[in-house]
Amino acid sequence: MAVEIKEIQPTKRNLLKFVHFPIDVIYRDSKYYIPPLVTDEVNTLRPDKNPAFDFCEAAYFLAYRDGKIVGRIAGIINHVVNERQGKKEARFGYIDFIDDAEVVDALIDAVTKWGKSKGMEHLTGPMGFTDMDPEGMLIEGFDRVGTTGAVYGHPYYPKHMERAGFVKDVDWLEFLITIPKEVPEKMARIAKLMSERLNLTTIKYTDRKQLVKDYGDAIFKLINVAYDELFGYSPLTDKQIKHYIKMYLPFLPLDDLSMVIEKDTRELIAVGITIPSMSKALIKNRGRLFPFGWKPLLDAFKHNDLVDLMLIAVKPEYQNKGVNSLIFNDLIEVFNRHGYTHAESNHELELNTKVLQQWEYFETEQHKRRRAYTKDI
């Protein structure tokens, strides 16, 4: 039967269908796919829950054949990024589909028509509302378990993108890092030198409320300035910062958080955010917290040999000065104490040499690559 495309309204009931489709259909038997937490994903897509809708608009489409959902896609316009970059660009994201050209073409056509109706001239993705959302389509590493916050995809996904006329915009790389038993000698030496020369030190918190009070805003404002020039970055607003403080900081393991400050002023200079890998737990609970989905997540915090390096942010004026070494000098000891043997990097732009150079001190494997595609519409 022919493919039918339906634009859905962002009600909770409709969005649950949208979110459950890849979990229950596309990746039902996959041992590599990491489901999102369903509630979080639904709230991200709801205009009344996600503060990014203050400057974004979106449309959601489901593809049906013979009454069954066979694909999904979101169209997103981030007006702030378009204004900053002087573009008329629509994004596509949250894209999943069966291996069928007719389905893919119908989904892309729906978002293309929607974008053109809004005056857009380009279509780029997969991208979310902001950098806090998943971005990029997996093109290498299909036989590897995904990471929390990253999107898995079947090998046929990029083939359909290329067949549909999309070309590479940017690539992100991901690394598997072996955690050394001790801080590499050169890194420890640089950390000591930078601490003395720049008057820096690392700090830890055991009181979560005090952390939020002292550095909650500062952490996200630092991310804003550190990532400002990266591909497609959308600066977090004060409203978004409050949203993410409430969403993430209550659950962040404080021992796995490293902050570098200037000793006299106590100004935040750099931050490294890591968490025990939630991948196996999310596979087990299929993205559901209730009735017992919370237990695998709790176990992952207690017993884990893999840690996810969510992000590292350094103030621009301190970049390329070895400040990252203070973060790793702090975290390697923590990682060994917790029994982590390996770390997964978050995806990093292939041209971001400032970040990629930090792995030269470690045994690493570049094991995944993901891509943003683009084409004129």
Backbone torsions as a table, in degrees:
resi	resn	phi	psi	omega
1	MET	NA	159.3	179.9
2	ALA	-68.4	156.4	177.4
3	VAL	-82.8	134.1	176.9
4	GLU	-114.1	128.0	178.7
5	ILE	-103.1	129.2	177.7
6	LYS	-122.4	125.9	170.8
7	GLU	-81.2	127.7	-177.3
8	ILE	-104.2	147.5	173.4
9	GLN	-80.1	146.9	-173.3
10	PRO	-79.1	53.5	172.9
11	THR	-82.9	159.4	-179.4
12	LYS	-59.3	-41.3	-178.9
13	ARG	-63.3	-45.8	180.0
14	ASN	-65.8	-41.3	-177.7
15	LEU	-69.5	-29.6	174.5
16	LEU	-62.8	-39.6	174.9
17	LYS	-62.6	-43.9	-178.7
18	PHE	-60.7	-44.1	-176.5
19	VAL	-76.9	-37.2	-176.4
20	HIS	-75.5	-20.7	-175.9
21	PHE	-54.9	-53.8	179.3
22	PRO	-65.3	-35.2	-178.8
23	ILE	-66.2	-45.8	-171.7
24	ASP	-92.2	-17.3	-175.8
25	VAL	-120.1	-66.4	-171.5
26	ILE	-63.8	-43.0	-175.7
27	TYR	-114.9	24.5	-176.2
28	ARG	-54.8	-38.6	-177.0
29	ASP	-107.8	11.1	-177.5
30	SER	-80.3	136.7	176.0
31	LYS	-97.8	4.6	-179.0
32	TYR	-112.3	-22.5	-175.8
33	TYR	-73.9	134.4	177.1
34	ILE	-107.1	109.6	179.6
35	PRO	-67.1	148.3	171.6
36	PRO	-77.2	164.6	168.3
37	LEU	-69.8	119.2	-170.8
38	VAL	-56.3	-46.0	-177.8
39	THR	-61.1	-43.4	179.2
40	ASP	-63.7	-41.3	-178.5
41	GLU	-65.4	-43.7	179.0
42	VAL	-61.2	-44.1	-179.1
43	ASN	-65.8	-33.0	176.0
44	THR	-62.2	-34.5	-175.9
45	LEU	-86.9	-7.7	-177.0
46	ARG	-92.4	124.5	179.3
47	PRO	-59.5	-27.9	-178.5
48	ASP	-85.2	-3.2	-178.2
49	LYS	-117.3	-27.0	-174.1
50	ASN	-104.3	115.0	-178.6
51	PRO	-66.3	-11.0	176.4
52	ALA	-64.8	-19.4	178.7
53	PHE	-70.8	-4.9	172.2
54	ASP	-65.4	-25.4	-179.2
55	PHE	-135.2	7.6	177.5
56	CYS	-121.6	158.2	167.3
57	GLU	-134.6	156.2	-174.2
58	ALA	-149.2	158.9	173.6
59	ALA	-140.0	143.5	-176.1
60	TYR	-121.2	135.9	-176.9
61	PHE	-129.7	139.6	172.9
62	LEU	-117.4	139.4	176.1
63	ALA	-101.1	131.8	-179.7
64	TYR	-119.3	145.9	167.9
65	ARG	-141.8	128.5	-179.3
66	ASP	53.9	36.2	176.5
67	GLY	81.4	-0.6	-178.9
68	LYS	-111.9	143.9	177.4
69	ILE	-71.0	129.2	-179.4
70	VAL	-124.9	-0.2	178.4
71	GLY	-172.9	160.8	176.8
72	ARG	-147.1	157.0	175.6
73	ILE	-163.2	148.1	173.6
74	ALA	-115.2	140.8	169.4
75	GLY	-104.7	133.0	-175.1
76	ILE	-135.2	138.1	171.1
77	ILE	-123.8	119.1	175.2
78	ASN	-99.9	102.3	-174.4
79	HIS	-68.7	-29.0	179.1
80	VAL	-67.1	-47.5	179.6
81	VAL	-63.3	-42.5	178.8
82	ASN	-60.1	-41.2	-179.8
83	GLU	-68.5	-41.3	179.8
84	ARG	-64.1	-35.8	-174.6
85	GLN	-101.8	-1.6	-180.0
86	GLY	65.0	38.2	-177.0
87	LYS	-116.4	161.7	168.7
88	LYS	-120.2	80.0	-169.2
89	GLU	-122.7	128.8	169.7
90	ALA	-97.4	148.1	175.8
91	ARG	-106.7	148.7	165.7
92	PHE	-115.1	145.5	-179.4
93	GLY	-156.7	180.0	179.8
94	TYR	48.6	47.4	-174.6
95	ILE	-101.8	126.1	176.3
96	ASP	-147.9	145.7	-175.2
97	PHE	-162.4	156.6	171.9
98	ILE	-72.5	166.1	-177.2
99	ASP	-79.5	80.4	-174.3
100	ASP	-152.2	117.6	-175.9
101	ALA	-60.5	-37.5	-178.8
102	GLU	-63.3	-39.7	178.7
103	VAL	-65.7	-47.8	-178.7
104	VAL	-60.8	-47.2	-177.9
105	ASP	-62.9	-37.0	179.3
106	ALA	-67.0	-40.1	178.8
107	LEU	-65.9	-48.2	179.9
108	ILE	-62.5	-39.8	180.0
109	ASP	-62.9	-39.3	-179.5
110	ALA	-63.3	-45.4	-179.6
111	VAL	-71.2	-35.9	177.9
112	THR	-61.1	-47.9	179.5
113	LYS	-62.5	-41.1	178.7
114	TRP	-62.6	-46.1	-179.9
115	GLY	-62.8	-43.2	179.7
116	LYS	-65.0	-34.3	178.9
117	SER	-66.8	-19.9	178.2
118	LYS	-96.4	6.2	178.7
119	GLY	85.5	13.3	-179.2
120	MET	-81.7	153.4	-177.0
121	GLU	-119.8	-9.8	-179.1
122	HIS	-137.0	154.2	177.1
123	LEU	-128.8	122.9	-174.5
124	THR	-132.7	142.5	177.0
125	GLY	168.9	-176.1	1.0
126	PRO	-71.9	133.7	176.8
127	MET	-140.2	154.6	175.8
128	GLY	-100.3	-159.4	178.8
129	PHE	-70.1	-44.5	179.0
130	THR	-141.2	-177.9	178.4
131	ASP	-68.6	-9.4	176.5
132	MET	-78.5	-5.9	179.3
133	ASP	-106.1	160.8	178.3
134	PRO	-60.0	145.8	178.2
135	GLU	-147.5	148.8	177.5
136	GLY	91.3	147.0	177.7
137	MET	-106.5	131.7	-179.4
138	LEU	-62.4	127.8	175.9
139	ILE	-123.7	-12.8	173.3
140	GLU	-141.6	143.0	177.6
141	GLY	98.7	32.8	-178.6
142	PHE	-69.8	-16.8	-179.5
143	ASP	-100.9	21.9	179.2
144	ARG	-121.0	142.6	176.4
145	VAL	-65.3	137.5	-179.6
146	GLY	-71.7	178.9	177.2
147	THR	-117.1	158.0	178.3
148	THR	-58.9	129.5	178.1
149	GLY	89.1	-6.7	176.6
150	ALA	-108.2	159.3	-174.9
151	VAL	-107.0	129.9	172.9
152	TYR	-84.4	165.5	176.7
153	GLY	-161.5	146.1	178.4
154	HIS	-70.2	155.4	179.5
155	PRO	-58.6	-22.6	-179.3
156	TYR	-79.1	-12.5	-179.3
157	TYR	-58.7	-58.7	-177.5
158	PRO	-63.3	-28.4	177.9
159	LYS	-62.1	-40.4	178.8
160	HIS	-70.5	-34.3	177.8
161	MET	-62.3	-45.4	-179.6
162	GLU	-67.7	-40.1	177.7
163	ARG	-61.8	-32.7	-178.3
164	ALA	-81.9	3.7	174.4
165	GLY	95.7	7.7	178.0
166	PHE	-80.7	149.3	176.1
167	VAL	-125.9	164.5	-179.5
168	LYS	-63.1	134.0	169.6
169	ASP	-102.3	-62.8	174.9
170	VAL	-144.4	160.3	173.2
171	ASP	-118.2	149.8	170.3
172	TRP	-116.7	144.9	178.1
173	LEU	-110.7	151.0	175.3
174	GLU	-130.0	146.4	-174.6
175	PHE	-127.7	144.9	168.6
176	LEU	-102.9	121.3	-172.9
177	ILE	-112.4	129.3	172.4
178	THR	-81.3	125.0	-178.1
179	ILE	-81.0	120.2	-179.3
180	PRO	-71.3	156.1	179.3
181	LYS	-69.2	-26.1	178.6
182	GLU	-136.2	157.4	176.2
183	VAL	-62.8	128.3	177.4
184	PRO	-51.6	138.0	-172.2
185	GLU	-55.3	-45.0	-178.4
186	LYS	-64.8	-39.3	179.2
187	MET	-65.6	-42.1	178.6
188	ALA	-62.8	-38.4	179.7
189	ARG	-66.6	-42.0	178.8
190	ILE	-65.6	-41.1	179.9
191	ALA	-59.7	-44.3	180.0
192	LYS	-64.6	-42.6	-178.8
193	LEU	-64.9	-44.5	-179.1
194	MET	-67.8	-34.6	178.2
195	SER	-62.6	-42.0	-178.6
196	GLU	-76.1	-44.2	-174.5
197	ARG	-70.9	-39.2	-175.4
198	LEU	-102.8	1.7	178.1
199	ASN	61.1	49.4	-176.4
200	LEU	-114.1	157.0	174.1
201	THR	-153.2	159.6	174.8
202	THR	-96.9	150.9	179.7
203	ILE	-131.9	154.7	177.5
204	LYS	-126.9	152.8	175.9
205	TYR	-123.4	143.5	171.4
206	THR	-112.9	-13.8	179.1
207	ASP	-105.6	109.6	-175.1
208	ARG	-64.8	-41.6	-179.7
209	LYS	-62.8	-38.2	179.3
210	GLN	-68.5	-37.1	176.2
211	LEU	-59.7	-48.0	-179.6
212	VAL	-61.4	-42.3	-179.5
213	LYS	-64.5	-43.0	-174.3
214	ASP	-80.9	-40.4	-169.1
215	TYR	-136.5	8.1	179.9
216	GLY	-55.4	-57.3	177.7
217	ASP	-62.6	-40.9	-174.0
218	ALA	-62.9	-36.2	-179.6
219	ILE	-60.5	-49.0	-176.1
220	PHE	-75.7	-30.5	175.3
221	LYS	-69.2	-32.6	174.8
222	LEU	-66.0	-42.6	176.6
223	ILE	-57.8	-41.3	179.3
224	ASN	-57.1	-49.0	-176.1
225	VAL	-76.2	-31.9	-178.7
226	ALA	-72.0	-33.4	-175.1
227	TYR	-101.7	4.6	-168.8
228	ASP	-54.5	-35.7	-174.6
229	GLU	-97.9	5.6	-179.7
230	LEU	-75.6	160.9	-176.3
231	PHE	-53.6	120.5	172.4
232	GLY	65.8	18.7	-175.2
233	TYR	-68.6	137.3	178.6
234	SER	-116.8	107.7	-176.5
235	PRO	-55.9	135.5	179.2
236	LEU	-72.1	132.8	176.6
237	THR	-81.7	167.6	176.8
238	ASP	-58.2	-37.6	178.9
239	LYS	-65.4	-41.8	177.4
240	GLN	-65.9	-40.8	-179.9
241	ILE	-59.6	-45.5	177.5
242	LYS	-61.1	-38.7	179.3
243	HIS	-62.4	-46.3	-176.2
244	TYR	-76.1	-29.7	173.4
245	ILE	-59.7	-46.1	-179.9
246	LYS	-68.7	-32.5	-175.4
247	MET	-79.2	-40.0	-170.1
248	TYR	-108.9	-43.6	-171.5
249	LEU	-63.0	-30.7	177.8
250	PRO	-64.7	-17.9	-174.7
251	PHE	-113.7	-2.1	-176.5
252	LEU	-75.7	125.6	176.4
253	PRO	-64.3	117.5	-171.9
254	LEU	-65.6	-30.7	179.8
255	ASP	-67.1	-28.6	-177.5
256	ASP	-89.5	6.0	177.8
257	LEU	-103.4	126.2	179.0
258	SER	-118.3	128.8	178.7
259	MET	-126.4	135.3	177.6
260	VAL	-108.1	127.5	-179.4
261	ILE	-126.8	159.4	170.7
262	GLU	-78.9	127.7	-169.2
263	LYS	-58.6	-41.4	-174.0
264	ASP	-81.3	-46.4	-175.6
265	THR	-87.1	-17.9	-176.1
266	ARG	65.9	18.0	178.5
267	GLU	-70.0	139.0	179.1
268	LEU	-75.9	123.5	-176.9
269	ILE	-105.8	-36.1	-177.8
270	ALA	-154.8	154.7	177.9
271	VAL	-143.7	141.3	173.3
272	GLY	-123.4	119.2	-177.7
273	ILE	-110.3	120.7	179.0
274	THR	-132.9	155.2	176.1
275	ILE	-144.1	151.4	172.4
276	PRO	-57.4	141.5	-177.9
277	SER	-59.2	129.7	177.5
278	MET	-98.6	5.0	-170.7
279	SER	-59.3	-53.9	-178.0
280	LYS	-63.1	-37.2	-179.7
281	ALA	-65.3	-41.7	-179.3
282	LEU	-70.8	-33.2	173.9
283	ILE	-62.1	-41.3	-176.7
284	LYS	-69.6	-41.3	-176.5
285	ASN	-93.7	-0.9	177.1
286	ARG	55.3	33.5	175.5
287	GLY	81.0	7.5	-176.6
288	ARG	-109.6	132.2	178.2
289	LEU	-84.9	-29.3	-173.6
290	PHE	-121.4	147.9	5.9
291	PRO	-82.9	-24.9	-175.3
292	PHE	-126.9	13.6	-177.6
293	GLY	-68.2	-17.3	179.8
294	TRP	-71.5	-26.1	-174.0
295	LYS	-64.6	-46.8	176.9
296	PRO	-59.6	-34.3	178.3
297	LEU	-66.8	-42.1	177.7
298	LEU	-63.2	-41.5	178.8
299	ASP	-63.5	-35.9	-179.5
300	ALA	-63.8	-32.3	178.1
301	PHE	-72.1	-27.0	-175.7
302	LYS	-92.2	-36.1	-174.0
303	HIS	-134.6	109.8	-176.2
304	ASN	-161.1	142.7	174.3
305	ASP	-111.3	5.8	-178.4
306	LEU	-128.4	133.7	179.4
307	VAL	-122.3	139.6	177.7
308	ASP	-94.6	126.2	175.6
309	LEU	-88.4	93.7	-171.8
310	MET	-67.2	-48.0	178.1
311	LEU	-166.8	155.3	169.5
312	ILE	-129.5	129.7	179.6
313	ALA	-130.0	132.8	-179.7
314	VAL	-129.6	136.1	177.1
315	LYS	-54.0	136.7	-175.1
316	PRO	-51.2	-41.0	-176.7
317	GLU	-71.1	-10.8	178.1
318	TYR	-106.9	-1.3	179.5
319	GLN	-70.7	151.9	-178.4
320	ASN	64.0	24.6	178.2
321	LYS	-120.0	8.8	177.7
322	GLY	85.4	13.1	-179.2
323	VAL	-65.2	-31.1	177.4
324	ASN	-56.3	-29.6	-177.8
325	SER	-63.4	-30.5	177.6
326	LEU	-66.9	-37.2	179.2
327	ILE	-64.7	-48.3	-177.9
328	PHE	-71.6	-32.4	175.7
329	ASN	-59.6	-34.8	177.3
330	ASP	-77.4	-48.2	-169.7
331	LEU	-76.7	-30.6	-178.2
332	ILE	-61.3	-39.7	176.8
333	GLU	-64.4	-41.8	178.5
334	VAL	-63.3	-45.4	-178.0
335	PHE	-60.6	-43.2	179.0
336	ASN	-66.3	-37.7	178.5
337	ARG	-63.4	-34.4	-179.3
338	HIS	-87.7	-4.0	177.4
339	GLY	85.4	14.3	175.6
340	TYR	-72.8	130.4	177.4
341	THR	-105.5	-24.0	-179.2
342	HIS	-139.0	157.3	177.3
343	ALA	-130.8	144.7	174.0
344	GLU	-106.0	126.0	175.7
345	SER	-76.3	155.2	167.9
346	ASN	-73.6	168.3	-179.2
347	HIS	-70.7	137.2	-174.5
348	GLU	-127.9	133.7	-179.7
349	LEU	-56.3	133.5	-175.1
350	GLU	-62.9	-21.9	-179.9
351	LEU	-96.8	1.5	-179.4
352	ASN	-85.6	76.7	-174.9
353	THR	-63.9	-27.2	179.4
354	LYS	-58.7	-39.6	-179.2
355	VAL	-82.5	-44.3	-175.4
356	LEU	-62.2	-31.6	-178.4
357	GLN	-66.7	-20.2	-176.6
358	GLN	-68.8	-16.8	-178.0
359	TRP	-86.4	-0.9	-176.4
360	GLU	-65.0	-19.5	-179.0
361	TYR	-87.4	-4.6	-171.8
362	PHE	-120.6	160.7	169.3
363	GLU	-81.6	117.7	-173.9
364	THR	-133.2	160.0	171.1
365	GLU	-132.7	120.9	174.9
366	GLN	-81.5	101.5	-166.1
367	HIS	-112.7	-7.4	178.1
368	LYS	-142.5	152.4	175.1
369	ARG	-144.2	138.5	176.3
370	ARG	-132.0	156.7	-169.2
371	ARG	-133.8	142.9	166.1
372	ALA	-99.4	129.4	179.4
373	TYR	-103.0	157.6	178.5
374	THR	-149.0	155.7	170.4
375	LYS	-161.3	156.8	175.7
376	ASP	-75.6	148.0	179.3
377	ILE	-125.2	NA	NA
